[in-house]
C-alpha cells in the first residue's frame, strides 16, 4: 500500500468516525424528544378522556323565556 493511499484511508476513517459520533448524538436527542412527546400525548389523552365523561353530571337549565 502506498503512503498516499494509506493517508487517504486514515482521513476517510477519521471522517466516518466524526460522522458516526454526530449521528449518535442526533439519535440520542431525537430519542429524548420522542420520549417527551409521548409523555405529552399520554397527558393529553387523559385530559380528553376526562372531558368526554365528566365526573359531575351536567344539568342544563332551560333558557329564561320558558
Secondary structure, 3 states (H helix, E strand, C coil): CCHHHHHHHHHHHHHHHHHHHHHHHHHHHHHHHHHHHHHHHHHHHHHHHHHHCCCCCCCCCCCCCC
